[in-house]
Amino acid sequence: MADSKRAPWTAPEPSYPQTGLQVYNSLTKSKVAFVPRAGNHVSWYGCGPTVYDAAHMGHASTYVAFDVIRRIMEDYLGYDMTVVMNITDIDDKIIVRARHKRLVAEYRARTPRLNAQAVDDVGAALREYVDKHFGAMAQARIGRRVASGTDWAAFAAAVDQGRDAEFAASDEKAPMRFTAASAAQAALDTATAQLGAADDAGSADAAAALIDAAEDVLAPWLDRQFGADVTDQRVFLDLAAHWERDFFEDMDALNVRRPHVLTRVSEYVDDIVRFVQRIIDNGYAYEAEGSVYFDVAAFDAAPGHFYAKLEPGAKGNVELLEDGEGALSTARGKRSSADFALWKVSKPGEPRWPSPWSAGRPGWHIECSAMASEILGAHIDIHTGGSDLAFPHHDNELSQSEAHFGCAQWVNYFLHAGRLDIEGRKMSKSLKNFVTIKQALRTYSMRQIRMLFLLSRWNAPLQFDAKAMEEAVALERLLASFFANVTALLRDADASDARGSRRTCAPELELLRALDAARALVHRALLDSFDTPAAMRAIQDLVARTNAYLQRGRDAIDAQPVRAAAEYVTRMMRVFGMAADGARIGWRADSGSGAEKSPEETLLPVARALSNFRDAVRDLARAGADPARLLQLCDRLRDHDLPPLGVVIDDHGDGRALVKLADPAELRRERERHETAAAAQREAKQRAARDAELKRQARLEKGKQPPADMFRTPDYSAWDARGVPTADAAGEPLSKSKLKKLAKDFDAQLKLHQKYLESLNTDA
């Protein structure tokens, strides 16, 4: 049974006036006062990505959450920060993915056209893949291994095309693997038919289609045979470099601040070797057949040391421990299944660096300890990462670092971001159930995605679905509308001849009190372990109160309280990374940046739209057109011509329009959403009309039969004057209940027949 005893945690001693910030600390499983070790300076190490594929919304959830926390600490609370993040560019996942890509690319080059060898190879790869992942299930369900397309069809039917509950529960990756095998089998069937029908060796397109569809099953088959021959180290590092660039493109698009220091494992191998050697010297690690393992039992037994501080209940969880070691790891020479690799001897086909123990590579956990310590020293204020990394990764980090430094508390505050789920399951590359950040940004804006995470506690689980995004989009639009309205009203006020402000009366005082209350609520929420949902509720309430004040009409409002409220809301949006750094009111920075457009670029499109409008008005006026056509032109200018240029005109009840500026891309997205929704509504109405017509036709078809004939069957032997049966086939009188039911059916058919006859008269 796992030891669930929790290690003691020592609160740092303050040496500087404190902000009152409380943070949820995974080391204590509670909120504790945040006290930096060195005055106002905060050292922060964050686990970065393992770069072997596109970043998805699960990554966005983690990195945006910690970006918001960082901004609150830096921009709102005023801490001096040093933020370090790693890039894992040496890892079993990277090695496997890089080899697969190289071997499949070489196979494509060797197979320019579809041929029998390619069909045989994919068939062999598929049988091996299915045997490995579904062999036992196939024996249980169909009584034999899957050795042909017919066998696969039988197995697929037995597991309901992968939807069978027992099958899906057998392994979380089973549905993904079933999809891969199904695609490969379908492509194999198609290729076999094409090859049999073709006069020549087959087409290049057919070969590409087969390899594309079967890549997930073909790659491991090729890797088993030829993976050891991939010896060019650049194959692995180039793949990692590509996905690192892609990752930071996504982070920039989400407005996530870059770390002050970025560390890559491949650039710190020598430091890692020295770090490992010291752990060995301290008696907490041992070498075995070229690899080095951390001695968990020795560490856990030492006075002042505790293994699995974060998740003591997970000690001995073999599945998690094996997953943390990686798919390419071996256990040769390990003293205990709980021990983990600090250094791995490399096998053929794996990158390698020199060390005192072997030509090998660092283990996964050691990289963070060594690189964080190299930059930040022997103690760290904050360590961050996803909740799925707590055990074994972060627990192993803590143990090996404390073994290296001989200290009891390497990290003071461990922050774990909540998991992002999709359809009730963790969003994961390995499960292939993810939405990439780039895909999400094609539908939603940066601010809408960040808003989604602001509306949830940073350490709470979150479901990514359309409903959650609807709430985020609605609030982002509310704020955008608020900023646009206030900006336009303030522009009008600044341009008017009236003096700067009116006498401050009860409505203005009420708005100012609402502003003060919002400031207090937001401050309290952010000190309460960065409670952004509570902060956003307070901000939303302030926006609602300001909008209510604006309903008094532009001639009855004082611009200054409105300006103060809008500037505060904008300030908090800057803190949350929603608004540009130079923004005063609204999302965008004030003009004056180097990227400012020229007058021609800014004004000419609007001037051209107004000129076209003027020409059309003059033509109508000269023709003596109906005034309604002039109003139609005005509506077209408002609804179609100006929004693509970022100009919004709102008609107000006082007869004066309010002119607002907005992001053309966002206006275009909103219009596309409206058009998509309207098209969906039209399609639903048309579908309902089609269904109704089909039902009507079915009723008419059924109504063709006269009711007097419907019961003239061998089932009955006597009928009344209308044609309703009174006796069964044997001449026995029918029961009262039976007679009642038949009469009811007769009446229903009579109505249908009458409708049918009416339709004939209508058609005539």
N, C-alpha and C positions, 0 to 999 in steps of 0.2 A: 504493500500500500504506500502511496506517495506521502512524503513528509510535508504537511501543510503548515508547519511552524513558520511564522513570519519573522524575518530578520529585523533587528532594531534599526531605527532611522534617527540620525542626529541632526537637529535643526541648526543651521548656520547662525553664528553670532553676528548681529548687525553692527556695522561700523560706519553707517551713513544714514541720514534721515530716510525713513521708509515710506513707500507710497500707500501702504495698506492693502496691497495686492494679495489675494489668496488664489492659489492654484491647486487644481486636482492633481495630486502626485501619485503615479502608479506604484511608487515604492511604499506608500502608506495606505493606498486605496482610500484616500480622504483628501479634503481640502486643507492646505497648510499655508502659513504665511510665507510669502516669497521674499527671501533675503539673499542678495548676491554675495559672493565671497569677497569681492574686492570693491567696496564702496558702491558706486553707481554703475560699475562695469559688469556686463553680463556675458559670460562665455556660453556659446550655444553650438552644439553639434547635432546635425540632422542627418538621418540615414537617407541617402540619395537612391536613385533607381539602379537596378541591374539592367543594362541597356542591350537588349537583344530583340526588341520589337517596339511597335508604336505604343506610346503612353495612352492610357484609357481614363475614363471618368473616375475610376477608383483612385488613380494617381492624382487626378485633379482634386478630388475630395481632400486627400491628405495634404498636398502641397499648398492649396489655397487656404485650408484651415490654419496651417502654421504660418503662412504669409500674413494672414489677418492678425494672428497673435503677435507676430514680430512687429507689424506696423503699430499695433496698439502700444506695445512696449516702447518702441522707438519714438513714434510720432505723437502719441497721446500722453504716455506716462514719463517719457523723457529719459529712458535708460540709454546708456552707451553700450552698444552691442558689438560683439564679434561673432559672426555667424559662419560656421564651416559646414560644408556638405560634401559628401563623397560621391564619386561615380564608380560603381562596381563594373570594371571592364575586364576582370578575370573571374570567370564563374563557369560552373558546369553547364548551365543553361546556354551561355554564350558559346561555349565550345561545341555543344551538340548542334545548336542552330547554325553556326558557321560551317561546320562540317557538312551538315545536311544541304545547305545552300550550295556549297562548292560541289558536292558529289552529284546533286540533281542537275546543276548547270553543265557539268561534264557529261552527264548521261544524255542531256538534250543535244549537246554537240555531237555525240556519237550516234544519235538517232534522228537524222534529218527528215526521214520519212517513216511512215507507219510500216512495220514489218512484223513477221512472226516472232522474232526474238523479243521485241518490245512487249507483245501480247503475253508471251510466256513469262517474261520478267515480272510484269505487273501481276499476273496470276499467281506466281510464286510468292511475291511480296505480300499480296492480299491474304493468301492462305496462312502465311507465317504470322501476319498481324492479327488475323482473326483467331488463330490457335492460341496466341499469347494472351489476348485480352478476353476472348469469349469461349475458349475451349471447354472449360468445365460447364459453363451455362449451356452450350450447344449440346453436350452429352446429356445433360439433364432434361433439356426441352425436346430435342428431336432424336436423341439416342445415338448420335454419331457426330464425328467431327465435320466441319464445313470444308468440303473438298471440291465443290463445284458451284456454279451459279444456281443450280437447282437446290442444292443444300442451303445456300445463303437465303434463297427465297423462302424456304421452309422455316429457317431460323428466324428471319425477319418477321414472318407471320406469327411465329410462336411468341415473340416478344412484342407484338403489336407495333411493329415498326419503331421499336425503341421506346414506346410509351408505357410499356408494362411496368407497374409499380415496383415489383420485386427486382426486375432488371435494372431500373433506374436507381434503386436503392443499393444495388450491389457494389457500386463504385461511383463516386461523384463525377468521374470522367467518362462513365459508360455511355451516356447520350452523345457526347462529343465524338467518341471513338466509333460509335455506331454510324453517325453521320458520315465520318471519313470513310468507313468501310463501304457504306451504301453508295457513296459517290464513286468510289473506285470500282465497285462491281458494275454499276450502271455504265461507266465509261468503258470498262473491259468488255461488256456485252456489245456495246456499240462498235468498238474497235474490231472485235472478232467478226461481226457481221460485215463491216466495211472491208476487212481484209479478204473475207471469203468472196465478196461480190466484185472486188476490184480486178481489173485486168493487169495492173502493174503492182509494184511493191507498196502502194498506198501513198497518201498525200502528206505533205509537211503539216498542214492544218490538222489532220487527223492525229498525227503523232503528238503535236503540241497539246491537243485537247485531251488525249489519254494521259499524258504526263502531268498536265495541270490538275486534272481531276483526281489522279492517284498519288499526288505528291506526298500527302501525309502518311501513306502506307509504303510508298516506294523509298522514301528517304531513309527510314530506319533499316530497311533491308539492304540498301546500298552501304549504309554506315557500318553495319555488321561485317561486311566483306572488305570494304576499302577505307574505312575511317582511319585506320592506323597509318595509311599512306599520306594523310594530310599533315605535312610537316612544316609548311610555311607559316611562321608565327603571325605574319601580317594578315592572314585570313581571319584570325580571331580578333585582332585589334582593329582592323578596318570595319568589321561588322559593328563593333562596339562604338567606334567613332561616328559611324553613320547615325546610329540610333541616339547617341548623345546629342548630336546636332538637332535631330528631330525633336528630342525631349525639350531642349531649351527653346526651340521655336514655339512649342506648345505653351511652355511656361511664360514666355514673353507675350503670347497672344492672350493669356489669362491674367496678365499684369502681375505676375509673381516676381518679386524682387530676387535678383541673383544673390548668391551667398558672397560674403566678403572674401572667402577662400574656398576654392574648389580643389578637391584632391581626387586623383585617379589611382587605383590600386597599382596599375602597371608602372607608375612613376614613384612608388614608395616601397618596392619590393625589398630593397636593401634595409630600409628602416624596419620593415616587418620582420626580416630575418633577425635583426638585433633584438627586437622586442621579444620574439619567441625564445631566443637564446637566454635572455634574462629570466624568463619564466622557468626554463629548464634549470638554470643555476639556482633558482629559489626553491626548487624541489617540487614544482607543481606540474611538470610535463615530462614526457619521456619519448625517446625515439624508438621506432619499431619498423624495420624493413624499409627505411628511407623516409617514412612519414613521421610526424611528431604529433602526439596526442596530449590533450589536457587531461590531467589526472583529477577527475571530479571528486573521487573519494578522499584523496589526500587533501585537497583544498577544503572540502566540506568538514573534514575532521580537525582542521587547524583552528586554534583559538582566534576568535574575532572574525572568522570568515564564514560566509553562508552561501551555499549554492542555490540558485533559483530564487533570488530575492523577489522578483516580480511575480512569478507564478509558482510558488512552492508546491501547489497541488499537481503541477505537471511533471514533477520529477519522475523519471522512469517511463514517460510516455514514448514508447518505442517508435510509433508512427511519426510523431513530431521530430524526434531526434534523428531518425533516418532521413526525413525530408530536409532537415537542416544541413545534413552532410552532403547532399547533392547526389544526382543520378549516377555519376561516374566514380563515386567513392567506393573503396574496398575497406574491409574491417580487419585486414591482416595485421596481427600483432597487437590489437587493442586489448587492454586488460579488462575493460568493462564496456557494455553497450552504451553506457551513459557518457563515456569519454568522447571527446570530439576533436576533429583534426585542426591543428594549428598550421601544419605544413603537409602538403600532399605530394608524394612522389608521383611524377607524371608518367603515364603510360604512353606508348606510341600513339601519335595522333592528337596529343595534348600539348599546349604551350608549356615551356619550361624555363626556369631561371636557376642559376647556381645557388647552392646553399651548403652548409657544412654537412647536411644529412643526405641530400640527393639533388639531382636536377628535378625541380618540381615547381609548385606554385602555392601561394598562400591559401589556407582555408578561408571559408566565407567570413566567419565571425571575427577573426583576428584583424582583418583589414581595418575595421572601424576603430578598434582599440588603438592600434598603432598610429593611424593617421590623425585621429582626434588628439591623441596625446602629443604627437609631434608638433601640432599647431597650438594647442590650448594648454598643454602641460599636464601635471599629475592630477588635477581636479577640474571638474566641469560643472557649471551651474545647471544647464538645461541640456537634456538629450531628448530628441524627438524621433518619432517614427510611427508607422502604422500599427494598429493593435494586433495584427496577425504576426508581428515580429517579436512580440514580448517574450515568447518562449518558442524555440530555444535561443534565438539570435541575440536578443538583448540581455537575457540572463547570462549567456555565455560571454558576451562582451564584458559585463560587470565582473564576472569571476576572473577572467584572464587579466583584466586591467588591474584589479585589486591584488591578484597574485604577482603581477609584474611590479607594482609600486609598493607592495607590502602595506596597503592602506585598507581601511574598513569601509570607505564610502567614496568611490570614484566619481559618482554622479549624485548631485543633491536632489534634482527634480527630473523625473522621467515623465514625459507627456506622450500619450498614445492617442492618435486620431481614431475616431470611430470608423467602423467598416461601412463601405458603400455596397449595398445589395442591388441586384437586378433580378426581378421575378423571384424574389425570396432567396436567392443564392448569392454568395460572394462574387463580385465582379472580378474576374481573374483571366490573365493571359492563358494560363495552363488549361482553363476550362473553355476557352474560346467563346465566352458569353459576354464579351465586353463591347462597349461603345467607345471608340477612340475619341480623344479630345478634338481632333480635326473634324470628325463626323458631327460631334455635338455642336461645334462652332458654326457648322453650316446651317443649323436650325436655330440656335440661340446665340445671343451676343455674349461677350465677355461679362458684362455686368449682370445679365440674367443668370449665368452660371454661378458667378460669385454670390449673387443674392440667394441662390438655392442653399449654399453652404452657410451663409450668414443666418439663415432662418432655422438652423439646427445647431445644437450644442456641438462644439468641436470634437468632443470625445464620445458622442452618442452615435449609435448606428443610424444609417440614413438609407431610405429606399429611393432609388433613382427610377422614376417613372413619369408619365405624362401629367398625372395629378400634382405631383410635387413641383414639377416645372411650371404648371399653370399658376400656382401661388406665387412663385418667384417672378415669373413674367409679369403678372398683374401688379405686384408691388413695384417692380422696376418701372413699369409704365406710369404708375401713379406718381412716382417721384419725378420722372421725366416731364410729365404734364405739369406738375407743380413748379418745377424749375422754369419751364417755358412760359407759363402764365406769369410768374413773379417777374421774370426778366423783362417780359413785354410791358407789364404794368409799371415797373420801375423805369423803363426806358421812356414811357409816356410821361411819367411824373417828372423825370429829369428834364424832359424837353418842354414842359409846360411853363407858363409864365407865373404859376403860383409860387409862393414862398416855400422853402424847403420842407416845412412840416406844419401840421395843424396842431391845435391845442390838444394835449393828451387827455382823453376822456376815458370813461369806464371800459369801452370795448378795447382800446389800445392797452390799458392797464391789464385787462384780462389776458390779452395775447402775450404781453411781456411776462406775466406770472406763469403762463403756460410754457414759455420758453425757459424760464428758470427751473420749473418743475422737470421739464424734459432733460435739461443739463444734469440735474441731480440724479434722476433715474438712470440715465445712461452711464454716468460716472459710477454709480453704485453697481450697476450690472457688469461693467467691464472689470471692476475690482473683484467681482465674484467669479473668479476663474474664467474671465473673458466670455461672459454670458451675452453673446451677440443677439440671440432671439429676443431677450428682454430689452436690450438696447434698441433693436429695430422696432419693437412695439411702442416704445416711448417716442421714437422719432416719427413713426407713422401717426401717432396721436397728435404730435405737434403739427404735422402737415395737415391733418384733418381740421384742427382748430384754426390754423392759418387760412385754409381754404374757406372755412365758415366765415371768418372775418372778411375775406375778399368778396363774399357774396353781398356785402353792403353796397357794392358798386364803386367804381373807380373814383367818383366824386366825393365819396364819403369815407375814404380810407386814408390813413397816414402811412406814407411809404417807409418810414424809418423802422417801426416794429416789424414790418413785413421783411424788410431787408435784413434785419438782425436774425430773424428766424431762419430765413433762407440761407444766410451765410453760415449759420451754425449747422444746419442740415448738410450743407455742402462740405463743411469742415469734417464732419463725421464720415461722410462718404469718401473723402480723401483718405482719412485714417483707415477705412475699410478697403482701400484699394479700388473703389468704384469710380472715383472722379480723378481727373488729371491733377498732378501736383500743383499746378498754378491756377486751378479753378477757384473763382470767388463765389459764383452762384451757378450751379449746374455741373454737368459732367466734364465739360471741356475747359481747357486753360484759356485765359484771356489772350488776345492777340499780342503779338510782339515776339513770338518765337521765330527761330530761323526757318521753320517750315511753313511760315505764313504764305498763302497764295498771293499772286499778283492781283492788282485791281481787275485786270482783264479776265483772269481765271475766275475771280469771285463774282464780279458784277455783270460781265457780258452775258452769261446764260440767262440771268434774271431780266436784264434789259431786253434781250431778244424775245423772251416770253411776253413781256409787257408791250413790246413793239408789235408783235403779232396780234395781241389782244386789241391794241389800238386800231390796227388796220381793219380787223374784223368788225369792230364797233362802228368805224366810219363807213364801211360798206353797207352795214345794216341801216345806219342812219340815213344815208343817201337814198337807199331804196325804200325808205318810209316803213321799215319793218315793224312788226308787232313788238311792243316793249318786252313781252315774255321771252322773245328770242335774245334780247340784250341780257336779260337775267340768266338765261341759259349759258351765255358766253361767260358771264361773271362766275357762275358755278363751275364751269369747265376750268377757268383760270385757277380757282380755289382748289378744286378737287383733283385735277389731272396735270396741269402745267407747272404749278409751283412746288408741290411736295417733292418731286424728284430733285429739285434744286435746294431742298432743305428749308423751304418757307411754308409755314402753316398759318392759315387765316381762320380765326374763330369768329363767327358772327355772334354778337352779344345783343341782349334785349334792348340796350340803350341806343341801338342803331349804329354804334361805332364798332368796327371790327378790331380784334386784337391780333397783332402780327407777332408770330413766334418763329424762332429759328430752331431747327432740329437737325440731327444727323440724317442725311439723305438715305444712307444704307439702312438705318433703322426704320425710317418711314417706308422704304421699299419692302423691308421684311414684314412690317405690320400690314401693309396693303396686300402682300402675297398671302399672309395668314388669313386675312379677311376673305380674299378671293378663294382660297382653298376651302375655308369653312363654308362659304356660300355655295361653292361647287359641290361640296359634300352634302349640303342640305338639299340642293337641287336633285342630286343623284338619289338621295334617300326618298324624296317625294316622287321621283320618277319610278323608283323601284317599288314604292308602295302602290303607285298607280298601276304598274304592270302586274303586281301580285293581285291587286283587287280585280283587274280585268281577267286574269287567269281563273280566279275563283268564280267570277261571274260566268265565264265561258263554261267552267266545269258544272256550275249549277244549271245552265241552259242545256248542256249536253245530257245531264241527268234528267232534266225536265222534259225531254223528248218523249219519254214513255208515258202514255196515258195512265192515270192511277187505276183505272178499271182493269188494266192488263197486268199490273205489276205483281199481283198475287195469283195469277192463273198458271200455277206450277203444280207438278206432281205431289208437292208437299201437302196439298189441301184437296178436299173432295167436295166441299160445299161452300157457297158464297152468298152474301146478301145482295140486295138490288144494286148497291153501289159497286160491288166487286170485292168487298172485304170478306176474308175467309171466316167460316163459322164452324168448320169441322176439319180434323186432320186427315191424312191420307187413308187411315183405317176407318174413317167415318165417325170417330169419337168427337163429341162436341168440345170446342176449345174452352179453356178456363176463362173466367172473367178478366183476369190480369192480362192474359194473352190477347183476348179480344180488344181490350183497352189499348194495348201497345200497337196492335195492327191498325186500329182505327186512327191512332195518332200518326203512324207512318203514312197511312193513306192520305190524311189531311195535309201532311207536309208535302207529299208528292203532288197533290192537287194544286197547291200554291206554286210549286216549281213548274208544273205543266202550264199553268195559266201565264206565268212569266214568260215561258218559252213561246207560247202562242202570241203574246203581246209583242215579243221581239220580231216575230214573223211579220206581223202587221206593220210594225215600225219600219222594218227593212223594205217592205213593199211600198 
